[in-house]
Amino acid sequence: MSVSGKSPSGASNSSATGLAREVFCRHVHLLLAEGYSRLIPNQLRKAAEEDITGELVRTINEYFDDPSSPDWVSRYMTSEEERVNDGKRLGKARRRLDITFVCAAQRPRPRFRFECKRLGKSGDVAKYLSGDGMGAFLDGTYAADDHQVGMIGYVQSNTTESWAVRIQRRLSNGSFNRTLIGATTWRNFQFESRIGMTRVSRHRRKSRLPIVDVYHTFLAFT
């Protein structure tokens, strides 16, 4: 597998001390590409978000167990529906993050967290950016101490590019614009051709939370 260029992020996961930020972020997206490439996307074109996430995590775990996978994959593990311990909710009332990657090669263990949303109907851009989507990263509900997080759009109609354009426009023109850092809404970067172009937007967050880079990946299930 090949990666073009280096990670665009100048920040690290809060627990990533001693781990190269670029390598961690790159590996996470390579693992995502491996899992996606093992799916049959058009079989999931009407599937629920939780079903797609479950299948994606399943195939990533298959890659971990594949004897032909490179040695570096043994550093990582992934899980779905990580419970968020925010000091307010307990037990089943805790909110859940869709996909979490953990690097077990050091302590504290670095984590890269993804929230996933289906993109198929007109109102799905709002859901993607809502307090149950990307907004949960910006207000600190999810990954409050992290400098790098991810959004995955499960595209079930039209094209990945068309949905990326819609989300970019909403970020540029809506209330999110006040959180953006930089001259443009996001930067385009390609980790792996199998998952297409990754978009990266950088945001200020509320209170004293660290600046966060949001990695946007759009996967076709049409």
N, C-alpha and C positions, 0 to 999 in steps of 0.2 A: 504494500500500500504506500502511496505517496501523498505528501502534503505540500501544497504550494505556498511558500513564504512562511512567515512566523505569525504567532498569535498577535492580533492587533491590540490586545489589552495591555495596559501598563500597570494594572492592579492585580492583586492576588486574592484568593480565597483567604479569609481571616486565619484559617488553621493550616495554611499551606507553607509555613516556614520551612525552609530547607528543600522544598520541592520546586523545580523549575516551573514557573507559572505557565509558560508557553507549552511545555510538554504535557502538563496535567490537562489543560484545556483541549489541546490537540487530541490526546488519547481518548478523552470523553467523546469527542465528536467522531473519531474513528470507530469507536465501539458502537455508537449510534448508527453509523453507516453500515457496519457489519450486521447489526440486528435487522435494520430495514431491508437490506439486500436479501435476507433470508425469508422475507414475507412475500406473499402474492397480493400486491396492493388492491387490485380490482375486486378481490374477494371480501375486502373490508370497506367498500365504498359506501355502505349503509350502516356500518357497525357503530356502536356506541363508543364514546371516548374511552370508557374504562376497558372495553373489550380490546380496542386497538393497543392501549397502553400495556395491557396484560400480555398480548401477543408479542409486542416489541421487547418487553423485558424477558420473556421466555426465550426468544431467539438470541438475545444478547448473552443470556446465561448459557445457551447452547454453544456459543462461540467460546466462552470461557472454558468449556469442557472439551473443546475440539483439540485433539493432539497436534494438529497442524498449525494452531494459532501461535503467534510469536510469544516469546518468554515474558514480555512485559505485561501481558494481560493478567498474569498471576498476581499482580499488585492490586488489582481492582475487584470490586464486587458492585452489584447493582440491586436495587429493590424498588418496589412500587408502593405507593401510599404510605410514605413515611409519616408517622404521627408528629405533629408540631407541638413541642412543649414550650408554651408561651407564658407559663405561670398563672394563667387565667382559667383555662379549660383543662379538665382532667378526663382520663379514660376515653370512652367512645365519643365524648363531646369535642375532643381535640380535632383541629383541622388537619388535613392530609395533603402532603406534597405528592405529585404524581410519580416522578422518577428521581431517584437519588443515586449518584455514583460516589463510591467511597474508595479512597486509596489506603490500603492497609500497610503500606511500606514505611510509615512513620507515625509518630504520635506527637501531638494530637492528629487524628486522621482527617486529611482534607476531604471536603465534600463538594460536589457540584450538583445543584438541584434544578430540576426542570418542572415547569407547569405546562400542561398540555390542553389544547382546546381544538374542537372540531371547527372547520371552516367550510360551510356549505350553503348557509342561508344568509339573508341580508343583515340580520342582526348579530351575526357571529363576530364581526369586528369589535363591537361594543363588549361582547362577552370576553374576547381575547384580552382586551385592555382593562377590564373591570376589576373590582376589588376581589373577585374570585379568580382572576387571571394575573396579568402583569402587574396590576395595581397592588396586589398583595406583596410583591417584592418591594415596590416603591414605598409603601407605608410601613414596612417592617413586620408585617404579619408573617411573612415567610422569609427565611434566610437573612435575618436582620443584621448579622455580623459579616455576611459574605460580600465580597467585591465582584464576584462573577456568578451569574445565574443564567438559566436558559428558558426560553419559551419554544414550544413545538406546536406548530399548526398542522393539524391533520386535514389536508385539503381534500374535500369530497365533491367539489364541483369546480368547474372552470380550471384555471391553471395556478400553479404555485406563484408565478410572477404576478398574476392579477391580484391575488390576495396580499402579496407583499406590498404592492403599490397602494392598495386600499388602506392598509395599516400604516404605512408611511405617511399618507396624507392625513390620517386622523392624528397621528403623533405630531405632525407639523402644525396643524390648525387648532387642535383642542387644548384642554387644560394641561395635557402632558408636555406641551411645548415649553412650559415654564420650568420643567424639570430637566430639560435636555442641556447637555454640555457639548459644545463644539459648533462648528459652522454649519454642519449638515445634520439631518435627522439620524442617519446611520451610515456606517461604513460597510462596504461589501467585501467579503472575504471568503475564500474557498478552502475549507479543510479537506473535503473529499468530494469528488465529482458525483458519487452515488447519492448524496443528499443535497446536491445543488449548492447554490450560493448561500452562505450564512451572512446574516445582517447583524451588525453590532451597534446598539445605541447606548449612550452613556448618560446616566441620570443622577441628579442630586436627589437626596432623600430627606424625609422629615427629621426633625430633631438633630441629634448628633450621629445619626447613622452614616456609615461610610458611603462614598460615591459607589455606584454599582454599574457594571457593564452587563447589559442584557443581550444574550446571543439568541437571535431569532432563526429558527430552522423550520422550513416548510416542506412537509413530506406529502407526496401525491398518493391519494387513495381513490383514484377515479377510474 
